[in-house]
Amino acid sequence: MNTNEDETIELAERSIKNGFRQGTRGRYADAIKTFDQAAVACLKFKGDSDAVRLLAARALGNKGAALGDFDRNSEAVKCYDAAILIYEQLAEQNSSAGLMADQAVSVMNKGWALIKLGREEEGFRCHHQALKMRRELAADGCEWIMSDLARSLYNVGWGYLKTERFAKALPALDEAAGILRSLIAAGENGHEEDLAYVLGARADTLMYLGRLQESRDNCDEVCALFTRLALNQDNPRFESALTAALKARKDIARKLQKEKQK
């Protein structure tokens, strides 16, 4: 490493870390600028450094996520495309599990940005691609990918739900829930929110399949999960999610009551 490379890496790593911190606090505009600083510094670097290129891809991917949080999805897609291209170029030289995992994140997030732009079929294809990549990693024994695999299964299940392919949605959501329950049972923290969203989508799927009691049972668990999250963490996102979950449970209970009265 030369001094210029060391300085570029240090700047990029510090900026990416700061951008994460700003994003978690809802300061998306600041996060966009900070991730952009990291990306620009890496892309301006004149030397030949895989470490710098990798940081450029990560900065671009994170900038895309921050832009998405700001509903600037067209710009986000461009960032993801640039990040994915770098990952692909790096993989041609020296493929690794970590590289594939990072690329899968950008592919998945690109899918959500495309869906928000109304380009749903393109977005769903990205979600299937990310799922395929994560299944490969899991098959190779990368146990650390399991929570991301569950997230991809949720995305694919949600896509099937969105397009009213309920029979295909349910197996994906079942598998995602099973993975997350196993991780929680093993003592891993931070998966309760993901499980709540998976079960929420599963409740909707079961409702459309006419399995109302199972749907209601899922809603009960979703409400319990979001209640615990809202009590334990001061985050308005959980309060909003809990309100939506309570409304969904009420709607399904009403449908269930009508069904019993027939």
C-alpha positions in Angstrom: 0.0 0.0 0.0 1.2 3.5 -0.7 0.3 6.6 1.4 -2.3 7.8 -1.0 -4.0 4.4 -1.0 -3.9 4.3 2.8 -5.4 7.8 3.0 -8.2 6.9 0.5 -9.1 3.7 2.4 -9.1 5.5 5.7 -11.3 8.3 4.4 -13.7 5.9 2.7 -14.1 3.7 5.7 -14.6 6.6 8.0 -17.2 8.2 5.7 -19.1 4.9 5.2 -19.3 4.5 9.0 -20.5 8.0 9.5 -23.0 7.6 6.7 -24.5 4.6 8.4 -24.7 6.5 11.7 -26.5 9.4 9.9 -28.9 7.1 8.2 -29.9 5.3 11.3 -30.8 8.7 12.8 -33.0 9.5 9.8 -30.5 12.1 8.5 -30.8 10.7 4.9 -29.7 13.9 3.1 -26.5 14.0 5.2 -26.0 10.3 4.7 -26.2 10.7 0.9 -23.5 13.4 1.0 -21.3 11.4 3.3 -21.5 8.2 1.2 -20.9 10.3 -1.9 -17.7 11.6 -0.4 -16.5 8.1 0.1 -17.4 7.0 -3.4 -15.8 10.1 -5.0 -12.6 9.6 -3.1 -12.4 6.0 -4.2 -13.3 6.6 -7.8 -10.7 9.4 -8.1 -8.0 7.1 -6.8 -5.5 6.6 -9.7 -3.8 3.4 -8.5 -4.6 -0.2 -8.9 -6.3 -1.3 -5.6 -9.0 -3.9 -5.2 -9.5 -2.7 -1.6 -10.3 0.8 -2.9 -12.6 -0.5 -5.6 -14.5 -2.6 -3.0 -15.0 0.4 -0.8 -16.2 2.3 -3.9 -18.8 -0.4 -4.5 -19.9 -0.3 -0.8 -20.1 3.5 -0.8 -22.2 3.5 -4.0 -24.5 0.7 -2.6 -25.0 2.6 0.6 -25.6 5.9 -1.2 -28.3 4.1 -3.2 -29.9 2.9 0.0 -29.9 6.4 1.4 -31.4 7.8 -1.8 -34.1 5.1 -1.6 -34.9 6.2 1.9 -35.3 9.7 0.5 -37.6 8.3 -2.4 -35.0 9.2 -5.0 -35.2 5.8 -6.6 -34.1 6.6 -10.1 -30.8 7.9 -8.7 -30.6 4.9 -6.4 -30.8 2.5 -9.3 -27.9 4.2 -11.0 -25.8 3.8 -7.8 -26.7 0.2 -7.5 -25.8 -0.5 -11.1 -22.4 1.2 -10.6 -21.8 -0.9 -7.4 -22.9 -4.1 -9.1 -20.6 -3.5 -12.0 -17.6 -3.1 -9.7 -18.5 -6.2 -7.7 -18.7 -8.2 -11.0 -15.3 -6.9 -12.1 -13.8 -7.8 -8.8 -15.4 -11.3 -8.9 -13.8 -11.9 -12.3 -10.4 -11.5 -10.6 -10.9 -13.1 -7.3 -14.4 -14.3 -6.3 -15.2 -14.8 -2.6 -18.2 -15.4 -0.4 -18.0 -11.9 1.1 -17.9 -10.3 -2.4 -21.0 -12.3 -3.5 -22.8 -11.4 -0.3 -22.1 -7.7 -0.8 -23.2 -7.9 -4.4 -26.5 -9.6 -3.4 -27.3 -6.7 -1.1 -27.0 -4.2 -4.0 -29.0 -6.5 -6.3 -31.8 -6.9 -3.7 -31.9 -3.1 -3.0 -32.0 -2.4 -6.7 -35.0 -4.7 -6.9 -36.9 -2.6 -4.3 -36.0 0.7 -6.0 -37.3 -0.6 -9.3 -40.5 -1.8 -7.7 -41.0 1.7 -6.2 -40.5 3.1 -9.7 -43.4 0.9 -11.0 -40.9 -1.5 -12.8 -42.1 -4.5 -10.8 -41.1 -7.3 -13.1 -37.5 -6.0 -13.3 -37.6 -5.6 -9.5 -38.8 -9.2 -8.9 -36.1 -10.5 -11.2 -33.5 -8.8 -9.0 -35.0 -10.3 -5.9 -34.9 -13.8 -7.5 -31.2 -13.2 -8.5 -30.3 -12.1 -4.9 -32.1 -15.2 -3.6 -30.1 -17.5 -5.9 -26.8 -15.9 -4.9 -27.6 -16.3 -1.2 -28.8 -19.9 -1.6 -25.4 -20.6 -3.2 -23.6 -19.2 -0.2 -25.8 -21.1 2.2 -25.1 -24.3 0.2 -21.4 -23.6 0.5 -21.7 -23.6 4.3 -21.8 -19.8 4.9 -24.1 -19.9 8.0 -23.7 -16.2 8.4 -25.8 -15.6 5.3 -29.0 -17.2 6.8 -30.6 -14.0 7.9 -30.0 -12.4 4.5 -31.4 -15.6 2.9 -34.6 -15.2 5.0 -34.8 -11.6 3.8 -34.5 -12.7 0.2 -37.2 -15.3 0.7 -39.4 -12.6 2.1 -38.8 -10.4 -0.9 -39.7 -13.2 -3.3 -42.7 -14.2 -1.3 -43.9 -10.6 -1.1 -43.5 -10.4 -4.9 -45.7 -13.4 -5.4 -48.2 -12.0 -2.9 -48.2 -8.7 -4.8 -49.0 -10.4 -8.1 -51.6 -12.6 -6.5 -49.7 -15.9 -6.8 -50.6 -16.9 -3.3 -49.7 -20.6 -3.6 -46.2 -19.7 -4.6 -45.9 -16.9 -1.9 -46.6 -19.2 1.0 -43.7 -21.7 0.7 -41.2 -18.8 0.4 -42.7 -17.0 3.5 -42.8 -20.3 5.4 -39.1 -20.9 4.7 -38.2 -17.4 5.7 -40.2 -17.6 9.0 -38.6 -21.0 9.8 -35.0 -19.6 9.3 -35.7 -16.5 11.5 -37.4 -18.6 14.2 -34.3 -20.8 14.3 -31.9 -17.9 14.5 -34.0 -16.3 17.4 -34.1 -19.7 19.2 -30.3 -19.9 18.9 -30.1 -16.6 20.8 -29.3 -14.3 17.9 -30.6 -10.8 18.4 -32.1 -8.4 15.9 -34.4 -10.8 13.9 -37.7 -10.0 15.6 -38.6 -7.2 13.3 -37.8 -9.2 10.2 -40.0 -12.1 11.5 -42.8 -9.7 12.2 -42.8 -8.5 8.6 -42.6 -12.0 7.2 -45.5 -13.1 9.4 -47.5 -10.1 8.3 -47.1 -11.0 4.7 -47.9 -14.6 5.6 -51.1 -13.5 7.3 -52.2 -11.7 4.1 -51.3 -14.7 2.0 -53.3 -17.1 4.2 -56.2 -14.7 4.2 -56.3 -14.7 0.4 -56.1 -18.5 0.4 -59.1 -18.6 2.7 -57.3 -19.9 5.7 -58.6 -17.2 8.0 -57.9 -18.7 11.4 -54.2 -19.3 10.6 -54.1 -15.7 9.3 -55.6 -14.4 12.5 -53.0 -16.4 14.5 -50.2 -14.9 12.5 -51.6 -11.4 13.1 -51.6 -12.1 16.9 -48.0 -12.9 16.7 -47.1 -9.9 14.6 -48.9 -7.6 17.1 -47.0 -9.2 20.0 -43.7 -8.8 18.2 -44.2 -5.1 17.3 -45.6 -4.4 20.8 -42.3 -5.8 22.3 -40.2 -3.8 19.8 -42.1 -0.6 20.5 -41.7 -1.0 24.2 -38.0 -1.8 24.1 -36.9 0.7 21.5 -37.8 4.3 21.0 -38.4 4.2 17.3 -41.6 5.6 15.6 -41.3 3.0 12.9 -42.4 0.3 15.4 -45.4 2.4 16.6 -46.5 2.8 13.0 -46.1 -0.9 12.2 -48.0 -1.9 15.3 -50.9 0.4 14.3 -51.0 -1.2 10.9 -50.8 -4.7 12.4 -53.7 -4.0 14.8 -55.8 -2.8 11.9 -55.0 -5.9 9.9 -55.9 -8.1 12.8 -59.2 -6.3 13.2 -60.0 -6.7 9.5 -59.2 -10.4 9.5 -61.2 -11.0 12.8 -64.2 -9.4 11.1 -63.8 -11.7 8.1 -63.5 -14.7 10.4 -66.6 -13.7 12.3 -68.6 -13.4 9.0 -67.3 -16.8 7.9 -68.5 -18.4 11.2 -71.9 -16.9 10.8 -72.5 -18.4 7.4 
